[in-house]
């Protein structure tokens, strides 16, 4: 059977940037042209998710720490201590935290003290701690909770570097420059962590479309807030293709396929905790009522990664929650693809698109975003919409053809390095040219 990438190379398909955008439901300012889709080829054979209410094992709720002006990485003095802020990542914490942790470390290096207190033990705190350790700091993490009881554990955890990150009018040229640098650093670092130990992998993502988009138009389910459009640099954009009728098993005329990074929070955060402890960090369970409580710490350098907690701890009243929830199905090891956007619950065309991500601890179903809602109780109406939407979606999906190989996502033989991406060679083309039997 012809390898998947060979079929990709032989199709007349849409191959343009922004898998990080498409696979994660984000907007792009690049103009798009939709050439005719090729005549139906052999249909992509994918296993079907067994979506049913009796396969639901849990529903989790998380409050994304949204700051309308985007994440804050900046230093300030508090008496004789230096506070380096690193918070406000919205729904992009796992996607951007390696980069913001690096930016925070650059500010920390301007201080003489090489002992650092890190506040928070989610993705932002753990990655900041590792970046500090790599630059010679002795780190102690202070946190009110540790994995698996952090907000980061409740995240979708695809590579979504602009998700819930900005409010209307929040972006400035200086912040955009800072963001793009952080996103590139994080993207590179996550590639280095690909493997079972850290729960990081590459995965194919599908977005359903009822029609092909016109030139310059966003595909259905892909458009994001205008303040997020055009944020990602070209070096983070990977190839896409459009599959037409007869080429895929989904109940929509067209689908857009690309590849993105998947992170499994339960594995990833535990691995980061082991890493920071292996390199000598201490983790102390402690809460702080206000800035004056920080004066009792022995470290003169404090890196604040408290997320939504910064609203009370540092009186940042711009911080607000964006509530999200995920409903998890019993795992299916054979499911090796995700869906993001484009597929909405039937009969609810105006509803938020629904998304599916398979993990070892369950198949995560999502599609909720409630601004400034503090409740940690699941929204039952939203849960019904998402689960019933997937029951209908996968119930209408064509089953695998008997006797045919069930295709699995093909991870790249090596991660696409930023140095290659920035020189204009799409990583998928390089891999295709190197794979035997695909030329």
C-alpha positions as a Python dict, from the first residue, in 0.01 Angstrom:
ca = {
    (1, 'X'): (0, 0, 0),
    (2, 'X'): (125, 344, -90),
    (3, 'X'): (265, 528, 214),
    (4, 'X'): (51, 814, 344),
    (5, 'X'): (304, 1083, 260),
    (6, 'X'): (334, 948, -94),
    (7, 'X'): (-40, 992, -138),
    (8, 'X'): (-7, 1342, -2),
    (9, 'X'): (262, 1419, -256),
    (10, 'X'): (51, 1287, -545),
    (11, 'X'): (-268, 1478, -462),
    (12, 'X'): (-367, 1811, -593),
    (13, 'X'): (-412, 1961, -249),
    (14, 'X'): (-401, 2282, -57),
    (15, 'X'): (-54, 2301, 89),
    (16, 'X'): (-6, 2624, 275),
    (17, 'X'): (113, 2726, 618),
    (18, 'X'): (-45, 2731, 959),
    (19, 'X'): (-105, 2380, 1083),
    (20, 'X'): (-52, 2539, 1422),
    (21, 'X'): (-338, 2766, 1316),
    (22, 'X'): (-568, 2512, 1151),
    (23, 'X'): (-522, 2222, 1385),
    (24, 'X'): (-583, 2447, 1679),
    (25, 'X'): (-868, 2658, 1555),
    (26, 'X'): (-666, 2977, 1516),
    (27, 'X'): (-686, 3250, 1257),
    (28, 'X'): (-430, 3349, 996),
    (29, 'X'): (-394, 3669, 802),
    (30, 'X'): (-236, 3496, 502),
    (31, 'X'): (-445, 3489, 188),
    (32, 'X'): (-571, 3147, 92),
    (33, 'X'): (-646, 3008, -252),
    (34, 'X'): (-848, 2692, -297),
    (35, 'X'): (-748, 2506, -614),
    (36, 'X'): (-979, 2232, -737),
    (37, 'X'): (-962, 1915, -533),
    (38, 'X'): (-845, 1607, -721),
    (39, 'X'): (-1073, 1329, -834),
    (40, 'X'): (-1150, 1083, -553),
    (41, 'X'): (-857, 856, -471),
    (42, 'X'): (-851, 559, -236),
    (43, 'X'): (-1031, 670, 76),
    (44, 'X'): (-837, 743, 393),
    (45, 'X'): (-910, 457, 633),
    (46, 'X'): (-945, 578, 993),
    (47, 'X'): (-1073, 398, 1304),
    (48, 'X'): (-1394, 541, 1450),
    (49, 'X'): (-1424, 681, 1802),
    (50, 'X'): (-1683, 483, 1998),
    (51, 'X'): (-1863, 788, 2134),
    (52, 'X'): (-2142, 695, 2374),
    (53, 'X'): (-2267, 810, 2712),
    (54, 'X'): (-2185, 475, 2872),
    (55, 'X'): (-1819, 530, 2775),
    (56, 'X'): (-1788, 864, 2958),
    (57, 'X'): (-1548, 830, 3252),
    (58, 'X'): (-1512, 1189, 3380),
    (59, 'X'): (-1567, 1558, 3310),
    (60, 'X'): (-1303, 1807, 3421),
    (61, 'X'): (-1321, 2186, 3454),
    (62, 'X'): (-1039, 2439, 3431),
    (63, 'X'): (-1026, 2818, 3450),
    (64, 'X'): (-794, 2958, 3185),
    (65, 'X'): (-599, 3257, 3328),
    (66, 'X'): (-692, 3522, 3072),
    (67, 'X'): (-528, 3865, 3061),
    (68, 'X'): (-672, 4090, 2786),
    (69, 'X'): (-331, 4239, 2713),
    (70, 'X'): (-172, 3897, 2674),
    (71, 'X'): (73, 3724, 2906),
    (72, 'X'): (293, 3946, 3122),
    (73, 'X'): (669, 3889, 3143),
    (74, 'X'): (822, 4182, 3327),
    (75, 'X'): (1027, 4262, 3638),
    (76, 'X'): (947, 4494, 3926),
    (77, 'X'): (1099, 4578, 4265),
    (78, 'X'): (923, 4495, 4591),
    (79, 'X'): (1138, 4643, 4867),
    (80, 'X'): (1466, 4453, 4850),
    (81, 'X'): (1324, 4172, 4634),
    (82, 'X'): (1288, 4146, 4257),
    (83, 'X'): (963, 4004, 4122),
    (84, 'X'): (971, 3864, 3769),
    (85, 'X'): (613, 3816, 3650),
    (86, 'X'): (529, 3530, 3414),
    (87, 'X'): (152, 3485, 3401),
    (88, 'X'): (-165, 3546, 3198),
    (89, 'X'): (-121, 3268, 2940),
    (90, 'X'): (-493, 3211, 2878),
    (91, 'X'): (-542, 2877, 2704),
    (92, 'X'): (-186, 2884, 2571),
    (93, 'X'): (7, 2794, 2885),
    (94, 'X'): (150, 2459, 2778),
    (95, 'X'): (210, 2596, 2427),
    (96, 'X'): (406, 2908, 2527),
    (97, 'X'): (546, 2845, 2875),
    (98, 'X'): (890, 2724, 2769),
    (99, 'X'): (935, 3052, 2584),
    (100, 'X'): (797, 3280, 2853),
    (101, 'X'): (1005, 3089, 3108),
    (102, 'X'): (1312, 3167, 2900),
    (103, 'X'): (1219, 3536, 2879),
    (104, 'X'): (1169, 3541, 3257),
    (105, 'X'): (1510, 3380, 3302),
    (106, 'X'): (1672, 3654, 3094),
    (107, 'X'): (1529, 3909, 3337),
    (108, 'X'): (1640, 3699, 3634),
    (109, 'X'): (1996, 3690, 3502),
    (110, 'X'): (2016, 4067, 3548),
    (111, 'X'): (2013, 4007, 3925),
    (112, 'X'): (2314, 3891, 4124),
    (113, 'X'): (2131, 3634, 4337),
    (114, 'X'): (2136, 3287, 4185),
    (115, 'X'): (1870, 3153, 4419),
    (116, 'X'): (1518, 3180, 4282),
    (117, 'X'): (1175, 3123, 4430),
    (118, 'X'): (918, 3016, 4171),
    (119, 'X'): (553, 3066, 4263),
    (120, 'X'): (329, 2805, 4103),
    (121, 'X'): (369, 2442, 3995),
    (122, 'X'): (167, 2429, 3674),
    (123, 'X'): (316, 2437, 3325),
    (124, 'X'): (438, 2798, 3359),
    (125, 'X'): (605, 2739, 3696),
    (126, 'X'): (769, 2407, 3609),
    (127, 'X'): (909, 2524, 3275),
    (128, 'X'): (1034, 2851, 3428),
    (129, 'X'): (1207, 2644, 3698),
    (130, 'X'): (1380, 2431, 3434),
    (131, 'X'): (1494, 2733, 3237),
    (132, 'X'): (1634, 2888, 3554),
    (133, 'X'): (1814, 2565, 3642),
    (134, 'X'): (1969, 2553, 3297),
    (135, 'X'): (2121, 2893, 3369),
    (136, 'X'): (2269, 2803, 3704),
    (137, 'X'): (1993, 2898, 3949),
    (138, 'X'): (1914, 2709, 4267),
    (139, 'X'): (1533, 2685, 4254),
    (140, 'X'): (1262, 2635, 4513),
    (141, 'X'): (901, 2608, 4394),
    (142, 'X'): (628, 2733, 4626),
    (143, 'X'): (276, 2628, 4533),
    (144, 'X'): (-65, 2571, 4685),
    (145, 'X'): (-114, 2262, 4466),
    (146, 'X'): (93, 2033, 4246),
    (147, 'X'): (5, 1801, 3956),
    (148, 'X'): (-242, 1642, 3908),
    (149, 'X'): (-432, 1921, 4085),
    (150, 'X'): (-325, 2223, 3877),
    (151, 'X'): (-512, 2419, 3612),
    (152, 'X'): (-261, 2290, 3356),
    (153, 'X'): (-381, 1935, 3419),
    (154, 'X'): (-725, 2037, 3292),
    (155, 'X'): (-602, 2178, 2962),
    (156, 'X'): (-666, 2061, 2607),
    (157, 'X'): (-290, 2068, 2552),
    (158, 'X'): (-254, 2074, 2179),
    (159, 'X'): (-10, 2331, 2044),
    (160, 'X'): (-245, 2631, 2073),
    (161, 'X'): (-11, 2929, 2121),
    (162, 'X'): (-278, 3197, 2069),
    (163, 'X'): (-573, 3027, 2239),
    (164, 'X'): (-757, 3263, 2475),
    (165, 'X'): (-449, 3479, 2486),
    (166, 'X'): (-568, 3829, 2392),
    (167, 'X'): (-870, 4051, 2439),
    (168, 'X'): (-994, 4304, 2183),
    (169, 'X'): (-730, 4568, 2119),
    (170, 'X'): (-485, 4398, 2354),
    (171, 'X'): (-191, 4352, 2121),
    (172, 'X'): (94, 4601, 2082),
    (173, 'X'): (399, 4575, 1853),
    (174, 'X'): (628, 4522, 2153),
    (175, 'X'): (409, 4246, 2293),
    (176, 'X'): (375, 4075, 1953),
    (177, 'X'): (753, 4063, 1922),
    (178, 'X'): (778, 3913, 2270),
    (179, 'X'): (505, 3661, 2196),
    (180, 'X'): (656, 3544, 1868),
    (181, 'X'): (992, 3485, 2033),
    (182, 'X'): (828, 3292, 2317),
    (183, 'X'): (621, 3082, 2076),
    (184, 'X'): (924, 2986, 1868),
    (185, 'X'): (1126, 2887, 2176),
    (186, 'X'): (837, 2677, 2308),
    (187, 'X'): (774, 2510, 1973),
    (188, 'X'): (1138, 2407, 1948),
    (189, 'X'): (1151, 2283, 2307),
    (190, 'X'): (837, 2071, 2273),
    (191, 'X'): (990, 1906, 1966),
    (192, 'X'): (1291, 1804, 2175),
    (193, 'X'): (1057, 1639, 2428),
    (194, 'X'): (872, 1419, 2178),
    (195, 'X'): (848, 1071, 2323),
    (196, 'X'): (654, 855, 2566),
    (197, 'X'): (845, 979, 2873),
    (198, 'X'): (710, 1334, 2848),
    (199, 'X'): (384, 1254, 2670),
    (200, 'X'): (461, 1476, 2369),
    (201, 'X'): (388, 1358, 2015),
    (202, 'X'): (291, 1463, 1664),
    (203, 'X'): (-65, 1394, 1555),
    (204, 'X'): (-279, 1448, 1244),
    (205, 'X'): (-569, 1688, 1289),
    (206, 'X'): (-885, 1716, 1077),
    (207, 'X'): (-1116, 2014, 1031),
    (208, 'X'): (-1448, 1965, 853),
    (209, 'X'): (-1567, 2203, 580),
    (210, 'X'): (-1899, 2212, 394),
    (211, 'X'): (-1734, 2396, 106),
    (212, 'X'): (-1392, 2511, -5),
    (213, 'X'): (-1302, 2859, 125),
    (214, 'X'): (-1265, 3142, -121),
    (215, 'X'): (-932, 3319, -161),
    (216, 'X'): (-851, 3505, 160),
    (217, 'X'): (-1138, 3343, 350),
    (218, 'X'): (-1094, 3137, 665),
    (219, 'X'): (-1231, 2781, 654),
    (220, 'X'): (-1550, 2717, 851),
    (221, 'X'): (-1470, 2666, 1216),
    (222, 'X'): (-1117, 2802, 1182),
    (223, 'X'): (-1156, 3176, 1213),
    (224, 'X'): (-1047, 3324, 1543),
    (225, 'X'): (-1070, 3668, 1701),
    (226, 'X'): (-916, 3936, 1485),
    (227, 'X'): (-666, 4018, 1759),
    (228, 'X'): (-518, 3669, 1721),
    (229, 'X'): (-494, 3681, 1342),
    (230, 'X'): (-143, 3686, 1204),
    (231, 'X'): (30, 3638, 1539),
    (232, 'X'): (222, 3322, 1457),
    (233, 'X'): (546, 3364, 1261),
    (234, 'X'): (597, 3164, 943),
    (235, 'X'): (844, 2937, 1118),
    (236, 'X'): (561, 2782, 1319),
    (237, 'X'): (340, 2711, 1018),
    (238, 'X'): (340, 2359, 879),
    (239, 'X'): (174, 2214, 571),
    (240, 'X'): (-194, 2138, 518),
    (241, 'X'): (-396, 1966, 253),
    (242, 'X'): (-763, 1952, 167),
    (243, 'X'): (-933, 1617, 108),
    (244, 'X'): (-1243, 1612, -108),
    (245, 'X'): (-1550, 1391, -133),
    (246, 'X'): (-1456, 1023, -140),
    (247, 'X'): (-1108, 1081, 1),
    (248, 'X'): (-1196, 1078, 370),
    (249, 'X'): (-1449, 911, 604),
    (250, 'X'): (-1591, 1221, 777),
    (251, 'X'): (-1954, 1335, 726),
    (252, 'X'): (-1860, 1662, 558),
    (253, 'X'): (-1779, 1722, 191),
    (254, 'X'): (-1425, 1843, 261),
    (255, 'X'): (-1174, 1817, 543),
    (256, 'X'): (-851, 2000, 600),
    (257, 'X'): (-571, 1786, 737),
    (258, 'X'): (-241, 1882, 893),
    (259, 'X'): (-8, 1783, 1173),
    (260, 'X'): (34, 1940, 1514),
    (261, 'X'): (196, 1874, 1851),
    (262, 'X'): (-6, 1692, 2116),
    (263, 'X'): (80, 1707, 2487),
    (264, 'X'): (-71, 1468, 2742),
    (265, 'X'): (-93, 1679, 3061),
    (266, 'X'): (-99, 1394, 3313),
    (267, 'X'): (224, 1250, 3171),
    (268, 'X'): (392, 1579, 3080),
    (269, 'X'): (348, 1759, 3414),
    (270, 'X'): (459, 1460, 3620),
    (271, 'X'): (768, 1432, 3399),
    (272, 'X'): (848, 1803, 3447),
    (273, 'X'): (818, 1760, 3824),
    (274, 'X'): (1068, 1474, 3811),
    (275, 'X'): (1299, 1684, 3595),
    (276, 'X'): (1308, 1985, 3827),
    (277, 'X'): (1360, 1764, 4131),
    (278, 'X'): (1632, 1565, 3954),
    (279, 'X'): (1822, 1891, 3903),
    (280, 'X'): (1795, 1983, 4268),
    (281, 'X'): (1477, 2188, 4306),
    (282, 'X'): (1265, 2170, 4619),
    (283, 'X'): (885, 2186, 4601),
    (284, 'X'): (715, 2343, 4903),
    (285, 'X'): (337, 2352, 4952),
    (286, 'X'): (256, 2704, 5066),
    (287, 'X'): (7, 2983, 5003),
    (288, 'X'): (60, 3359, 5013),
    (289, 'X'): (-211, 3607, 5106),
    (290, 'X'): (-38, 3909, 4957),
    (291, 'X'): (296, 4057, 4851),
    (292, 'X'): (405, 4117, 5212),
    (293, 'X'): (401, 3743, 5276),
    (294, 'X'): (674, 3712, 5016),
    (295, 'X'): (910, 3913, 5235),
    (296, 'X'): (958, 3607, 5455),
    (297, 'X'): (1116, 3409, 5172),
    (298, 'X'): (1492, 3367, 5181),
    (299, 'X'): (1531, 3425, 4808),
    (300, 'X'): (1563, 3782, 4686),
    (301, 'X'): (1450, 3677, 4336),
    (302, 'X'): (1088, 3564, 4293),
    (303, 'X'): (938, 3443, 3965),
    (304, 'X'): (560, 3474, 3975),
    (305, 'X'): (384, 3199, 3777),
    (306, 'X'): (57, 3196, 3971),
    (307, 'X'): (-173, 3247, 3672),
    (308, 'X'): (-519, 3351, 3784),
    (309, 'X'): (-384, 3380, 4139),
    (310, 'X'): (-205, 3699, 4036),
    (311, 'X'): (-539, 3878, 4047),
    (312, 'X'): (-537, 3863, 4428),
    (313, 'X'): (-169, 3817, 4505),
    (314, 'X'): (-53, 4116, 4298),
    (315, 'X'): (-386, 4296, 4255),
    (316, 'X'): (-397, 4252, 3877),
    (317, 'X'): (-768, 4316, 3832),
    (318, 'X'): (-742, 4268, 3456),
    (319, 'X'): (-708, 3893, 3514),
    (320, 'X'): (-1026, 3695, 3457),
    (321, 'X'): (-1115, 3330, 3405),
    (322, 'X'): (-1228, 3168, 3083),
    (323, 'X'): (-1396, 2849, 3193),
    (324, 'X'): (-1345, 2537, 2986),
    (325, 'X'): (-1434, 2174, 3038),
    (326, 'X'): (-1342, 1840, 2888),
    (327, 'X'): (-1543, 1519, 2894),
    (328, 'X'): (-1331, 1205, 2866),
    (329, 'X'): (-1421, 873, 2707),
    (330, 'X'): (-1260, 536, 2773),
    (331, 'X'): (-927, 529, 2584),
    (332, 'X'): (-900, 366, 2240),
    (333, 'X'): (-532, 306, 2160),
    (334, 'X'): (-610, 277, 1788),
    (335, 'X'): (-736, 637, 1766),
    (336, 'X'): (-434, 825, 1636),
    (337, 'X'): (-586, 1146, 1502),
    (338, 'X'): (-768, 1448, 1642),
    (339, 'X'): (-1043, 1679, 1523),
    (340, 'X'): (-1046, 2051, 1585),
    (341, 'X'): (-1311, 2291, 1466),
    (342, 'X'): (-1534, 2268, 1164),
    (343, 'X'): (-1747, 1995, 1320),
    (344, 'X'): (-2026, 2151, 1526),
    (345, 'X'): (-2316, 1984, 1697),
    (346, 'X'): (-2587, 1912, 1435),
    (347, 'X'): (-2879, 2150, 1456),
    (348, 'X'): (-2669, 2411, 1636),
    (349, 'X'): (-2488, 2596, 1355),
    (350, 'X'): (-2410, 2891, 1579),
    (351, 'X'): (-2263, 2681, 1860),
    (352, 'X'): (-1893, 2664, 1931),
    (353, 'X'): (-1712, 2397, 1730),
    (354, 'X'): (-1636, 2071, 1906),
    (355, 'X'): (-1294, 1908, 1933),
    (356, 'X'): (-1153, 1561, 2003),
    (357, 'X'): (-806, 1466, 2126),
    (358, 'X'): (-703, 1106, 2208),
    (359, 'X'): (-474, 1042, 2504),
    (360, 'X'): (-358, 742, 2703),
    (361, 'X'): (-581, 843, 2995),
    (362, 'X'): (-892, 897, 2782),
    (363, 'X'): (-1034, 1056, 2469),
    (364, 'X'): (-1088, 1423, 2551),
    (365, 'X'): (-1397, 1590, 2404),
    (366, 'X'): (-1417, 1968, 2425),
    (367, 'X'): (-1570, 2281, 2282),
    (368, 'X'): (-1656, 2526, 2561),
    (369, 'X'): (-1540, 2877, 2651),
    (370, 'X'): (-1721, 3080, 2918),
    (371, 'X'): (-1573, 3422, 2980),
    (372, 'X'): (-1551, 3549, 3338),
    (373, 'X'): (-1722, 3243, 3484),
    (374, 'X'): (-1564, 3131, 3812),
    (375, 'X'): (-1768, 2816, 3879),
    (376, 'X'): (-1576, 2489, 3890),
    (377, 'X'): (-1893, 2285, 3842),
    (378, 'X'): (-1942, 2126, 3498),
    (379, 'X'): (-2186, 2301, 3266),
    (380, 'X'): (-2432, 2020, 3197),
    (381, 'X'): (-2589, 2191, 2894),
    (382, 'X'): (-2247, 2228, 2734),
    (383, 'X'): (-2156, 1870, 2825),
    (384, 'X'): (-2472, 1742, 2656),
    (385, 'X'): (-2400, 1951, 2345),
    (386, 'X'): (-2042, 1827, 2311),
    (387, 'X'): (-2098, 1458, 2382),
    (388, 'X'): (-2417, 1432, 2174),
    (389, 'X'): (-2242, 1619, 1895),
    (390, 'X'): (-1966, 1359, 1886),
    (391, 'X'): (-2211, 1071, 1909),
    (392, 'X'): (-2374, 1205, 1591),
    (393, 'X'): (-2042, 1292, 1423),
    (394, 'X'): (-1879, 954, 1471),
    (395, 'X'): (-2208, 773, 1416),
    (396, 'X'): (-2212, 925, 1066),
    (397, 'X'): (-1844, 859, 997),
    (398, 'X'): (-1766, 587, 742),
    (399, 'X'): (-1621, 278, 915),
    (400, 'X'): (-1285, 133, 815),
    (401, 'X'): (-1297, -81, 501),
    (402, 'X'): (-1250, -450, 593),
    (403, 'X'): (-918, -591, 483),
    (404, 'X'): (-757, -251, 435),
    (405, 'X'): (-481, -116, 654),
    (406, 'X'): (-620, 126, 909),
    (407, 'X'): (-406, 431, 862),
    (408, 'X'): (-226, 582, 1153),
    (409, 'X'): (-76, 927, 1168),
    (410, 'X'): (282, 925, 1043),
    (411, 'X'): (510, 1116, 1276),
    (412, 'X'): (802, 1291, 1107),
    (413, 'X'): (1132, 1103, 1123),
    (414, 'X'): (1279, 1406, 1288),
    (415, 'X'): (1113, 1712, 1433),
    (416, 'X'): (1097, 2010, 1194),
    (417, 'X'): (1367, 2241, 1324),
    (418, 'X'): (1306, 2613, 1318),
    (419, 'X'): (1633, 2667, 1133),
    (420, 'X'): (1491, 2471, 838),
    (421, 'X'): (1145, 2618, 858),
    (422, 'X'): (1273, 2973, 845),
    (423, 'X'): (1461, 2901, 522),
    (424, 'X'): (1134, 2839, 343),
    (425, 'X'): (1147, 2459, 300),
    (426, 'X'): (827, 2299, 433),
    (427, 'X'): (923, 2021, 675),
    (428, 'X'): (667, 1784, 525),
    (429, 'X'): (831, 1814, 184),
    (430, 'X'): (1177, 1743, 322),
    (431, 'X'): (1050, 1435, 501),
    (432, 'X'): (865, 1316, 193),
    (433, 'X'): (1179, 1346, -17),
    (434, 'X'): (1378, 1145, 236),
    (435, 'X'): (1123, 868, 294),
    (436, 'X'): (1193, 560, 85),
    (437, 'X'): (933, 478, -174),
    (438, 'X'): (771, 821, -177),
    (439, 'X'): (942, 976, -478),
}
